[in-house]
Amino acid sequence: MDIEALRHDTPGTVGRVHLNNAGAGLMSRQTLHAVTAHLELEAAIGGYEAADREQERIDATYGHIAELVGGRADEVALFDNSTHAWHAAFHSLALRPGDRILTGRAEYGSNVLAYLQIARRTGAEVVVVPDDASGRLDTTALAALIDERTALVGVSHVPTSGGLINPVAEIGRITRAAGVPFLLDATQSVGQFPVDVREIGCDMLTATGRKFLRGPRGTGFLWVRNDMLDRLEPFVVEIESANWDGGRGFTWQPGARRFATWEMAYSNVLGLDSAVRQALDLGMDRIGERALALGDHLRRQLDALPGVTTHDQGTERCAIVTAKVDGVPTADLAAALVRRHVNVSATVAAHTQFDSEVRDVHPLVRLSPHYYNTEAELDRAVEVIAALAR
């Protein structure tokens, strides 16, 4: 990679160190232009007319996303965020009293709340699979917990509050053998390193455009395996998702489009497409190799500082690094970094509720570099943290 060229193409790298890619990555000039050019076209000729003119490019987005995750274009539906994409998949399962939802301790907070709501509404049960000694979801325990009552295994690939990578391919092997649907929240992994739905073996996957994909906010997508469709009943029906039969009935749209809604911001869709194409052009293998190496560099630097502790788990770790400084409140640490133009965020216990039951570590400062960051930028962040630790 030509890092300097990539940084020149990323306006946000000027004057600040952006280590908040787990929150929202910095858009490239091409992606920014894709968004603003379509908004200008809408202003010039009208919103419907602009969509008609750019329909071919809009339609191509589905194929590019499919290429990114190893699926097919008809298995992709677009959403305005990953949470809506995830809910479209989850709420399409018909859960009954006694059904069991198996999930991990690192599951994302919004997903957990949805599990709890459906459990309260239907009488289903939420079962938290234990972690293994490294902090990953224990696949041996998962296999032992799956039985005829298991209606879903829902797992976050990478948690929002730490650097571990869950063993999703092994989870997929177990769920396929048992015939249990597997919903993967890949919000923090797609765009950070290669994600292939065929290799993983999940049945549904959700992701966002704004994080490591470096797309605009207000974008997300759902991938659904075609042979899973007969087991799902979309919980919203409207003119995009279904066709009226002329009488008192309707038929679902083929493929994943049956989960989508008609209205969307096409300027954002084209921005997402630009970001996906950039990731494909750079190569997810190269992106992943560099992103994970930067995470490892940062984690080792912080681990070497007296009074600083990192709290990332797992045997494989990614570019999300969480840390705490002895005697320094996390809010003060994050504020000190931001004052020195280093963008970071902080973890919140409510965002990983099950993890917080066993790890009393939150809040933590969360630093998340990406491939366009430099080692010198990471060293600058470490210097600020070292000064506070002293």
Beta strands, then each sheet from edge to edge (+ up, - down):
strand 1: 17-18
strand 2: 76-79
strand 3: 100-104
strand 4: 125-129
strand 5: 150-156
strand 6: 182-185
strand 7: 204-208
strand 8: 220-224
strand 9: 242-244
strand 10: 250-252
strand 11: 308-310
strand 12: 321-325
strand 13: 342-343
strand 14: 345-346
strand 15: 365-367
sheet 1: 1+ 13+
sheet 2: 2+ 8- 7+ 6+ 5+ 3+ 4+
sheet 3: 9+ 10-
sheet 4: 11+ 12- 15+ 14-
end
